[in-house]
């Protein structure tokens, strides 16, 4: 079975953390990354579904 890498973008880090905690048994986390654009941040959750 081939895994498909997925990504979700968040504007708030707390929302990302809540999503990770709620879905910890359903997803396999690959990476969490952030980038800054002017005065705002974007956070990314890279994962595979189990």
N, CA, C and O atoms as a CHARMM CRD file, in Angstrom:
* protein
*
  200
    1    1 UNK  N      0.84300  -1.18800   0.00000 PROA 1      0.00000
    2    1 UNK  CA     0.00000   0.00000   0.00000 PROA 1      0.00000
    3    1 UNK  C      0.88600   1.24900   0.00000 PROA 1      0.00000
    4    1 UNK  O      1.83000   1.35100   0.78300 PROA 1      0.00000
    5    2 UNK  N      0.57600   2.17200  -0.86600 PROA 2      0.00000
    6    2 UNK  CA     1.35200   3.39500  -0.99700 PROA 2      0.00000
    7    2 UNK  C      0.78900   4.46400  -0.05200 PROA 2      0.00000
    8    2 UNK  O     -0.41700   4.70800  -0.01500 PROA 2      0.00000
    9    3 UNK  N      1.69100   5.09200   0.71000 PROA 3      0.00000
   10    3 UNK  CA     1.27500   6.17200   1.59900 PROA 3      0.00000
   11    3 UNK  C      1.28400   7.49200   0.84300 PROA 3      0.00000
   12    3 UNK  O      2.13100   7.72300  -0.02000 PROA 3      0.00000
   13    4 UNK  N      0.33200   8.35100   1.17900 PROA 4      0.00000
   14    4 UNK  CA     0.26700   9.67300   0.56800 PROA 4      0.00000
   15    4 UNK  C      0.58300  10.72400   1.62800 PROA 4      0.00000
   16    4 UNK  O     -0.10200  10.82000   2.64600 PROA 4      0.00000
   17    5 UNK  N      1.62800  11.51100   1.37500 PROA 5      0.00000
   18    5 UNK  CA     2.00300  12.57600   2.29300 PROA 5      0.00000
   19    5 UNK  C      0.97300  13.69600   2.19400 PROA 5      0.00000
   20    5 UNK  O      0.62700  14.14300   1.10100 PROA 5      0.00000
   21    6 UNK  N      0.49100  14.13900   3.35000 PROA 6      0.00000
   22    6 UNK  CA    -0.50800  15.20800   3.39400 PROA 6      0.00000
   23    6 UNK  C      0.02300  16.34700   4.23900 PROA 6      0.00000
   24    6 UNK  O      0.90500  16.15900   5.07600 PROA 6      0.00000
   25    7 UNK  N     -0.52000  17.52600   4.01300 PROA 7      0.00000
   26    7 UNK  CA    -0.11400  18.70800   4.77500 PROA 7      0.00000
   27    7 UNK  C     -1.34300  19.54700   5.10200 PROA 7      0.00000
   28    7 UNK  O     -2.26100  19.68300   4.29300 PROA 7      0.00000
   29    8 UNK  N     -1.33600  20.10400   6.30300 PROA 8      0.00000
   30    8 UNK  CA    -2.38200  21.04300   6.73200 PROA 8      0.00000
   31    8 UNK  C     -1.67600  22.32500   7.16300 PROA 8      0.00000
   32    8 UNK  O     -0.66400  22.27900   7.86300 PROA 8      0.00000
   33    9 UNK  N     -2.21100  23.46300   6.74400 PROA 9      0.00000
   34    9 UNK  CA    -1.64400  24.76200   7.10100 PROA 9      0.00000
   35    9 UNK  C     -2.48000  25.39500   8.21400 PROA 9      0.00000
   36    9 UNK  O     -3.71000  25.36000   8.18100 PROA 9      0.00000
   37   10 UNK  N     -1.79000  25.97200   9.19700 PROA 10     0.00000
   38   10 UNK  CA    -2.44300  26.64300  10.32800 PROA 10     0.00000
   39   10 UNK  C     -1.89300  28.04900  10.47200 PROA 10     0.00000
   40   10 UNK  O     -0.72100  28.29800  10.19000 PROA 10     0.00000
   41   11 UNK  N     -2.73600  28.95900  10.90900 PROA 11     0.00000
   42   11 UNK  CA    -2.27900  30.32300  11.19800 PROA 11     0.00000
   43   11 UNK  C     -1.90500  30.47200  12.67500 PROA 11     0.00000
   44   11 UNK  O     -1.15700  31.37500  13.04700 PROA 11     0.00000
   45   12 UNK  N     -2.43500  29.57400  13.50800 PROA 12     0.00000
   46   12 UNK  CA    -2.14200  29.62500  14.94500 PROA 12     0.00000
   47   12 UNK  C     -1.53200  28.31300  15.39500 PROA 12     0.00000
   48   12 UNK  O     -2.04400  27.23700  15.08600 PROA 12     0.00000
   49   13 UNK  N     -0.43200  28.41200  16.12800 PROA 13     0.00000
   50   13 UNK  CA     0.27600  27.21800  16.58400 PROA 13     0.00000
   51   13 UNK  C     -0.59300  26.38800  17.52900 PROA 13     0.00000
   52   13 UNK  O     -0.51400  25.16000  17.51400 PROA 13     0.00000
   53   14 UNK  N     -1.41100  27.03100  18.34200 PROA 14     0.00000
   54   14 UNK  CA    -2.25900  26.29100  19.27500 PROA 14     0.00000
   55   14 UNK  C     -3.24800  25.39300  18.53500 PROA 14     0.00000
   56   14 UNK  O     -3.52300  24.28000  18.98100 PROA 14     0.00000
   57   15 UNK  N     -3.77600  25.86000  17.42300 PROA 15     0.00000
   58   15 UNK  CA    -4.70500  25.05300  16.62000 PROA 15     0.00000
   59   15 UNK  C     -3.97900  23.82900  16.06700 PROA 15     0.00000
   60   15 UNK  O     -4.55000  22.73900  16.03300 PROA 15     0.00000
   61   16 UNK  N     -2.73200  23.99300  15.63300 PROA 16     0.00000
   62   16 UNK  CA    -1.92900  22.87100  15.15800 PROA 16     0.00000
   63   16 UNK  C     -1.75100  21.85200  16.27400 PROA 16     0.00000
   64   16 UNK  O     -1.95400  20.65600  16.06300 PROA 16     0.00000
   65   17 UNK  N     -1.37200  22.31700  17.46000 PROA 17     0.00000
   66   17 UNK  CA    -1.16500  21.41500  18.59900 PROA 17     0.00000
   67   17 UNK  C     -2.44900  20.69900  18.99000 PROA 17     0.00000
   68   17 UNK  O     -2.41400  19.51000  19.31000 PROA 17     0.00000
   69   18 UNK  N     -3.57700  21.39300  18.97000 PROA 18     0.00000
   70   18 UNK  CA    -4.86400  20.76400  19.27500 PROA 18     0.00000
   71   18 UNK  C     -5.18600  19.66600  18.26500 PROA 18     0.00000
   72   18 UNK  O     -5.67000  18.59700  18.63800 PROA 18     0.00000
   73   19 UNK  N     -4.91900  19.92900  16.98900 PROA 19     0.00000
   74   19 UNK  CA    -5.16300  18.94000  15.93700 PROA 19     0.00000
   75   19 UNK  C     -4.28600  17.71300  16.13200 PROA 19     0.00000
   76   19 UNK  O     -4.75500  16.58400  15.98900 PROA 19     0.00000
   77   20 UNK  N     -3.02100  17.92800  16.45600 PROA 20     0.00000
   78   20 UNK  CA    -2.09700  16.80700  16.69800 PROA 20     0.00000
   79   20 UNK  C     -2.58700  15.97500  17.87900 PROA 20     0.00000
   80   20 UNK  O     -2.61900  14.74800  17.79000 PROA 20     0.00000
   81   21 UNK  N     -2.96500  16.60900  18.96900 PROA 21     0.00000
   82   21 UNK  CA    -3.42300  15.88400  20.15800 PROA 21     0.00000
   83   21 UNK  C     -4.71900  15.11900  19.89800 PROA 21     0.00000
   84   21 UNK  O     -4.88500  14.00400  20.39100 PROA 21     0.00000
   85   22 UNK  N     -5.63000  15.69900  19.13600 PROA 22     0.00000
   86   22 UNK  CA    -6.90900  15.04800  18.84900 PROA 22     0.00000
   87   22 UNK  C     -6.75900  13.85800  17.89900 PROA 22     0.00000
   88   22 UNK  O     -7.56500  12.92800  17.93500 PROA 22     0.00000
   89   23 UNK  N     -5.73400  13.88700  17.05400 PROA 23     0.00000
   90   23 UNK  CA    -5.59000  12.86300  16.01200 PROA 23     0.00000
   91   23 UNK  C     -4.33100  12.02300  16.17200 PROA 23     0.00000
   92   23 UNK  O     -3.88900  11.39200  15.21100 PROA 23     0.00000
   93   24 UNK  N     -3.75000  12.00200  17.35200 PROA 24     0.00000
   94   24 UNK  CA    -2.46700  11.30800  17.54300 PROA 24     0.00000
   95   24 UNK  C     -2.53200   9.81600  17.20500 PROA 24     0.00000
   96   24 UNK  O     -1.52300   9.24200  16.79500 PROA 24     0.00000
   97   25 UNK  N     -3.67300   9.18900  17.36400 PROA 25     0.00000
   98   25 UNK  CA    -3.80000   7.77800  17.04100 PROA 25     0.00000
   99   25 UNK  C     -4.14500   7.51200  15.58700 PROA 25     0.00000
  100   25 UNK  O     -4.09500   6.36800  15.13400 PROA 25     0.00000
  101   26 UNK  N     -4.49300   8.55900  14.85200 PROA 26     0.00000
  102   26 UNK  CA    -4.94600   8.40700  13.46900 PROA 26     0.00000
  103   26 UNK  C     -3.90000   8.81300  12.43300 PROA 26     0.00000
  104   26 UNK  O     -4.00800   8.44800  11.26200 PROA 26     0.00000
  105   27 UNK  N     -2.87500   9.57800  12.87000 PROA 27     0.00000
  106   27 UNK  CA    -1.89300  10.07200  11.91100 PROA 27     0.00000
  107   27 UNK  C     -0.47700   9.72700  12.35100 PROA 27     0.00000
  108   27 UNK  O     -0.20400   9.54300  13.53700 PROA 27     0.00000
  109   28 UNK  N      0.40900   9.64600  11.37700 PROA 28     0.00000
  110   28 UNK  CA     1.83300   9.44300  11.61300 PROA 28     0.00000
  111   28 UNK  C      2.52400  10.75000  11.21700 PROA 28     0.00000
  112   28 UNK  O      2.62500  11.06500  10.03200 PROA 28     0.00000
  113   29 UNK  N      2.99300  11.50000  12.19700 PROA 29     0.00000
  114   29 UNK  CA     3.57200  12.81900  11.94700 PROA 29     0.00000
  115   29 UNK  C      4.95200  12.67100  11.33500 PROA 29     0.00000
  116   29 UNK  O      5.79100  11.92300  11.83600 PROA 29     0.00000
  117   30 UNK  N      5.17800  13.39200  10.24800 PROA 30     0.00000
  118   30 UNK  CA     6.46800  13.41500   9.58200 PROA 30     0.00000
  119   30 UNK  C      7.25700  14.64500  10.04500 PROA 30     0.00000
  120   30 UNK  O      8.43600  14.54600  10.38500 PROA 30     0.00000
  121   31 UNK  N      6.58900  15.80500  10.05300 PROA 31     0.00000
  122   31 UNK  CA     7.27700  17.04200  10.39400 PROA 31     0.00000
  123   31 UNK  C      6.26600  18.12100  10.75700 PROA 31     0.00000
  124   31 UNK  O      5.12000  18.11000  10.30700 PROA 31     0.00000
  125   32 UNK  N      6.72800  19.04800  11.58300 PROA 32     0.00000
  126   32 UNK  CA     5.98900  20.27100  11.87400 PROA 32     0.00000
  127   32 UNK  C      6.94700  21.40300  11.55000 PROA 32     0.00000
  128   32 UNK  O      8.06700  21.43500  12.05800 PROA 32     0.00000
  129   33 UNK  N      6.51300  22.33100  10.70800 PROA 33     0.00000
  130   33 UNK  CA     7.39000  23.42800  10.30300 PROA 33     0.00000
  131   33 UNK  C      6.63600  24.74300  10.35000 PROA 33     0.00000
  132   33 UNK  O      5.40600  24.77100  10.37800 PROA 33     0.00000
  133   34 UNK  N      7.39400  25.83500  10.35800 PROA 34     0.00000
  134   34 UNK  CA     6.80600  27.17500  10.40000 PROA 34     0.00000
  135   34 UNK  C      7.58000  28.09900   9.48100 PROA 34     0.00000
  136   34 UNK  O      8.76000  27.88300   9.20600 PROA 34     0.00000
  137   35 UNK  N      6.90200  29.12500   9.01400 PROA 35     0.00000
  138   35 UNK  CA     7.57200  30.17400   8.24900 PROA 35     0.00000
  139   35 UNK  C      6.93200  31.51300   8.61300 PROA 35     0.00000
  140   35 UNK  O      5.77000  31.58300   9.01400 PROA 35     0.00000
  141   36 UNK  N      7.71900  32.55700   8.46100 PROA 36     0.00000
  142   36 UNK  CA     7.23700  33.89400   8.78500 PROA 36     0.00000
  143   36 UNK  C      7.06200  34.68200   7.50100 PROA 36     0.00000
  144   36 UNK  O      7.93800  34.68900   6.63600 PROA 36     0.00000
  145   37 UNK  N      5.92000  35.34700   7.38800 PROA 37     0.00000
  146   37 UNK  CA     5.63300  36.22600   6.26600 PROA 37     0.00000
  147   37 UNK  C      5.26500  37.58800   6.82700 PROA 37     0.00000
  148   37 UNK  O      4.20000  37.76400   7.41800 PROA 37     0.00000
  149   38 UNK  N      6.14600  38.53200   6.63900 PROA 38     0.00000
  150   38 UNK  CA     5.95500  39.88700   7.16500 PROA 38     0.00000
  151   38 UNK  C      5.72500  39.81700   8.68200 PROA 38     0.00000
  152   38 UNK  O      6.66100  39.55100   9.43500 PROA 38     0.00000
  153   39 UNK  N      4.49700  40.05200   9.12700 PROA 39     0.00000
  154   39 UNK  CA     4.23100  40.07200  10.56700 PROA 39     0.00000
  155   39 UNK  C      3.44200  38.85800  11.03900 PROA 39     0.00000
  156   39 UNK  O      3.02200  38.80900  12.19500 PROA 39     0.00000
  157   40 UNK  N      3.23400  37.88100  10.16700 PROA 40     0.00000
  158   40 UNK  CA     2.45200  36.71100  10.57500 PROA 40     0.00000
  159   40 UNK  C      3.25500  35.42900  10.35900 PROA 40     0.00000
  160   40 UNK  O      4.21700  35.39700   9.59100 PROA 40     0.00000
  161   41 UNK  N      2.84000  34.39600  11.04600 PROA 41     0.00000
  162   41 UNK  CA     3.46400  33.08200  10.92400 PROA 41     0.00000
  163   41 UNK  C      2.47700  32.10900  10.30100 PROA 41     0.00000
  164   41 UNK  O      1.26400  32.24200  10.46200 PROA 41     0.00000
  165   42 UNK  N      3.01900  31.12500   9.58600 PROA 42     0.00000
  166   42 UNK  CA     2.22600  30.00500   9.08300 PROA 42     0.00000
  167   42 UNK  C      2.89200  28.74000   9.59500 PROA 42     0.00000
  168   42 UNK  O      4.11700  28.61600   9.57200 PROA 42     0.00000
  169   43 UNK  N      2.08100  27.80700  10.05500 PROA 43     0.00000
  170   43 UNK  CA     2.57100  26.55000  10.61300 PROA 43     0.00000
  171   43 UNK  C      2.01500  25.40800   9.76800 PROA 43     0.00000
  172   43 UNK  O      0.86900  25.44800   9.31900 PROA 43     0.00000
  173   44 UNK  N      2.85400  24.38300   9.55900 PROA 44     0.00000
  174   44 UNK  CA     2.47800  23.27500   8.69700 PROA 44     0.00000
  175   44 UNK  C      2.65700  21.94700   9.41700 PROA 44     0.00000
  176   44 UNK  O      3.66300  21.72200  10.08900 PROA 44     0.00000
  177   45 UNK  N      1.67600  21.07800   9.26900 PROA 45     0.00000
  178   45 UNK  CA     1.72900  19.72100   9.80100 PROA 45     0.00000
  179   45 UNK  C      1.80300  18.78000   8.61400 PROA 45     0.00000
  180   45 UNK  O      0.86700  18.69900   7.81800 PROA 45     0.00000
  181   46 UNK  N      2.92100  18.06400   8.49200 PROA 46     0.00000
  182   46 UNK  CA     3.13500  17.07200   7.42800 PROA 46     0.00000
  183   46 UNK  C      2.91800  15.70800   8.03700 PROA 46     0.00000
  184   46 UNK  O      3.51700  15.39100   9.06500 PROA 46     0.00000
  185   47 UNK  N      2.06400  14.87800   7.42000 PROA 47     0.00000
  186   47 UNK  CA     1.68600  13.60700   8.05300 PROA 47     0.00000
  187   47 UNK  C      1.23300  12.57700   7.04500 PROA 47     0.00000
  188   47 UNK  O      0.94200  12.89600   5.89200 PROA 47     0.00000
  189   48 UNK  N      1.17600  11.31600   7.50300 PROA 48     0.00000
  190   48 UNK  CA     0.54400  10.22100   6.78800 PROA 48     0.00000
  191   48 UNK  C     -0.62500   9.76100   7.62900 PROA 48     0.00000
  192   48 UNK  O     -0.55200   9.78600   8.85700 PROA 48     0.00000
  193   49 UNK  N     -1.71200   9.33900   6.98200 PROA 49     0.00000
  194   49 UNK  CA    -2.81800   8.73100   7.71600 PROA 49     0.00000
  195   49 UNK  C     -2.46500   7.28000   8.00200 PROA 49     0.00000
  196   49 UNK  O     -1.85100   6.60700   7.17400 PROA 49     0.00000
  197   50 UNK  N     -2.85500   6.80100   9.17900 PROA 50     0.00000
  198   50 UNK  CA    -2.58200   5.40500   9.54400 PROA 50     0.00000
  199   50 UNK  C     -3.62600   4.49800   8.95200 PROA 50     0.00000
  200   50 UNK  O     -3.57000   3.28300   9.14700 PROA 50     0.00000
